[in-house]
Amino acid sequence: MKKYSLSVAAFFIFLLNCFGQSNLASQEIQDIFQDYSSAQTTARYTGSFLPQFNPKEDTKGHRYLFNKWVNGFVTDTANNVFNKTTYLFNYDKIGKSLLCTQDKNIVYEFSSSTIKSFVLQSDSGQYIFERISSLNNGNFIQQIVKGEKYSLYKSIKTTFIKSDYYSDGLIERGNRYDEYVDESTYYILLPGGKDCGKIEFKKKSIKAALPLESVKVNKYFSDHSDEDIDENFIKGLLTFLNQ
């Protein structure tokens, strides 16, 4: 009986801890959305520390997902949705963090541990990011296809490469420009987040990730033999398999 009482007590302590952590995560976001001017629970940037979305003219690539602030909404780890049209967002691909502003003079950087997912909406479409514990070390990962059977996610790793141009009058090497280089890794997931593994844009890799769908996969490849195997190809394949 004593052991049973201890077990029950331990279980309730566990629930209280989980609830407390969820509340803290929720509170961090609420502080920003409800009292923007006084929120102190996450990184805050002003003045010369504000992010610059448009790098100098000769720089190739971008650190941020967009070259301007965009609309969006956030879901925290307690499943609270924060959706206010007065707030604007961008995503830092190197810092792997979500940036938020209301007046473009004060910018907050959300800790990834407080956010379950977020959606950014631009002229080019809607971008959905989630935290999936089994992938990408818990960092945000972009949802490309969400299906009842198969889903496709993309992890983006951005690296800054500084100009390394050299010339001695006879030999020239390197680049004259700084560059942000994106490296994308794709994953196919089953329901519940089970990982089918990384995939490459190669028929062999895709078939290996979907061994139970070999007949349909072969049919799709046959029907689309004149198409390049790229992100759109995989999107079409998984949409076909999810029917």
C-alpha positions in Angstrom: 0.0 0.0 0.0 2.9 2.3 0.8 4.5 1.6 -2.5 1.2 2.3 -4.3 0.9 5.6 -2.5 4.4 6.6 -3.5 3.8 5.7 -7.1 0.6 7.8 -7.2 2.4 10.7 -5.6 5.3 10.4 -8.1 2.8 10.3 -11.0 1.1 13.5 -9.9 4.5 15.2 -9.4 5.3 14.2 -13.0 2.1 15.7 -14.2 2.6 18.9 -12.3 6.1 19.2 -13.7 4.9 18.7 -17.2 2.1 21.2 -16.7 4.5 23.7 -15.2 6.9 23.4 -18.1 4.0 23.9 -20.6 2.8 26.9 -18.6 6.3 28.4 -18.7 6.6 27.8 -22.4 3.2 29.3 -23.0 3.9 32.3 -20.7 7.0 33.2 -22.6 5.0 33.6 -25.8 2.1 35.3 -24.0 4.5 37.8 -22.5 5.5 38.9 -26.0 2.1 38.9 -27.6 0.2 40.4 -24.7 2.8 42.9 -23.4 5.2 43.4 -26.2 7.0 46.4 -24.7 7.9 44.7 -21.4 8.6 41.1 -22.3 11.9 40.0 -20.9 11.8 36.2 -21.3 13.7 35.8 -24.6 16.4 37.5 -26.7 15.5 41.1 -27.7 17.2 43.2 -30.4 17.1 47.0 -31.0 19.0 49.6 -32.9 22.1 48.4 -34.7 21.5 44.8 -33.5 18.3 44.5 -35.6 18.5 41.8 -38.2 19.3 43.0 -41.8 17.3 40.9 -44.3 19.1 42.4 -47.3 22.8 41.8 -47.2 25.4 43.9 -49.0 25.0 43.9 -52.8 27.7 41.4 -53.8 26.6 38.8 -51.2 25.0 35.7 -52.6 22.2 33.8 -50.8 20.4 34.8 -47.6 20.6 34.2 -43.9 16.9 34.7 -43.4 14.1 32.8 -45.1 12.5 36.0 -46.4 14.0 39.4 -47.4 11.2 41.2 -45.5 8.8 40.7 -42.5 5.8 38.4 -43.3 2.6 37.4 -41.6 2.3 34.2 -39.6 1.1 32.5 -36.4 2.7 30.4 -33.6 1.6 27.3 -31.7 3.4 26.8 -28.4 4.2 23.5 -26.6 0.9 23.7 -24.7 -1.0 23.9 -28.0 -2.0 27.5 -27.6 -2.2 29.3 -30.9 -1.1 32.9 -31.1 -2.4 34.6 -34.2 -2.4 38.4 -34.3 -2.2 40.3 -37.6 -0.2 43.1 -35.9 2.8 40.9 -35.5 5.3 40.1 -38.2 7.8 37.2 -38.5 10.9 35.9 -40.2 13.1 32.8 -39.8 16.8 32.8 -39.1 18.2 29.8 -41.0 21.6 29.9 -39.3 20.3 30.6 -35.7 17.4 28.2 -36.4 15.1 30.7 -34.5 11.9 32.5 -35.1 12.0 36.3 -35.1 9.0 38.4 -34.2 8.3 42.1 -34.3 5.4 44.5 -34.0 7.0 47.8 -34.9 10.2 46.7 -36.7 12.2 48.7 -34.1 12.1 45.9 -31.4 12.7 42.3 -32.5 12.3 39.2 -30.3 13.9 35.9 -30.9 11.8 33.0 -29.7 13.6 30.1 -28.0 12.8 27.0 -30.0 12.0 25.0 -26.8 8.9 27.2 -26.3 7.4 26.6 -29.7 5.7 23.5 -31.2 5.2 24.9 -34.7 4.8 28.1 -36.6 3.4 29.1 -40.0 4.8 31.9 -42.2 2.8 33.3 -45.0 4.4 35.2 -47.9 3.6 36.1 -51.5 5.2 32.8 -52.6 3.0 30.7 -50.4 2.7 29.2 -46.9 5.7 27.8 -45.0 5.1 25.4 -42.0 7.8 24.6 -39.5 7.6 22.0 -36.7 9.8 20.6 -34.0 10.0 16.8 -34.4 12.1 15.2 -31.7 13.4 12.4 -33.9 14.7 14.7 -36.6 17.3 17.5 -36.8 18.1 17.5 -33.1 14.8 19.0 -32.2 15.4 22.1 -34.3 12.6 23.4 -36.6 12.0 21.4 -39.8 9.9 22.4 -42.7 6.8 20.5 -43.6 6.5 19.9 -47.3 3.7 17.2 -47.5 1.4 16.1 -44.6 -0.5 13.0 -45.3 -2.4 10.2 -43.4 0.2 7.7 -44.6 3.4 9.5 -45.6 4.7 13.0 -44.9 7.7 14.8 -46.3 9.9 17.2 -44.3 12.9 19.3 -45.2 15.8 20.3 -42.9 17.7 23.4 -44.0 21.3 24.0 -42.9 22.7 27.4 -43.9 26.4 28.1 -43.8 28.1 31.5 -44.2 31.2 31.4 -46.5 33.3 34.5 -46.4 35.0 35.9 -49.6 38.4 34.2 -50.1 39.5 35.8 -53.3 43.3 35.9 -53.9 45.4 37.2 -56.8 49.1 37.8 -57.1 48.9 39.1 -60.7 49.5 35.7 -62.1 47.1 33.4 -60.2 43.6 34.1 -59.2 41.5 31.8 -57.0 38.5 31.9 -54.6 35.4 34.1 -54.7 35.1 37.9 -54.5 31.8 37.6 -52.7 30.5 36.4 -49.4 27.9 33.7 -49.7 25.1 32.0 -47.7 24.9 28.4 -48.8 21.7 26.2 -48.1 22.0 22.5 -47.7 18.7 20.7 -47.7 18.0 17.2 -46.2 14.7 15.4 -46.9 12.9 12.9 -44.7 9.9 10.7 -45.3 7.8 10.1 -42.1 5.1 7.6 -41.2 2.2 8.5 -38.9 3.4 9.2 -35.4 6.7 10.7 -36.6 8.4 7.4 -37.4 11.3 8.1 -39.6 11.7 6.2 -42.9 15.1 7.7 -43.2 16.8 10.4 -45.2 16.2 10.3 -49.0 18.2 11.6 -51.9 16.8 12.6 -55.3 17.6 9.2 -56.7 15.2 6.4 -57.7 17.2 3.9 -55.6 17.0 6.0 -52.5 13.3 6.7 -52.8 12.4 3.0 -53.4 14.6 2.0 -50.4 12.6 4.3 -48.2 9.2 3.0 -49.4 9.7 -0.8 -49.7 6.0 -1.6 -49.0 4.9 0.6 -51.9 7.1 -0.8 -54.6 4.3 -1.3 -57.1 2.9 2.2 -56.8 6.3 3.8 -56.7 7.3 2.0 -59.9 4.1 3.1 -61.5 4.6 6.7 -60.5 8.2 6.7 -61.9 6.9 5.1 -65.1 4.1 7.7 -65.5 6.5 10.6 -64.8 9.6 9.3 -66.5 10.2 12.7 -68.3 10.3 14.7 -65.1 13.3 15.6 -63.0 13.5 13.9 -59.6 13.4 16.9 -57.3 11.3 18.2 -54.4 8.2 18.6 -56.6 8.6 15.1 -57.8 8.7 13.7 -54.3 5.7 15.8 -53.3 3.7 14.4 -56.2 4.8 10.8 -55.4 3.7 11.1 -51.7 0.4 12.8 -52.7 -0.2 9.8 -55.0 0.7 7.3 -52.3 -1.6 9.0 -49.7 -4.7 8.7 -51.9 
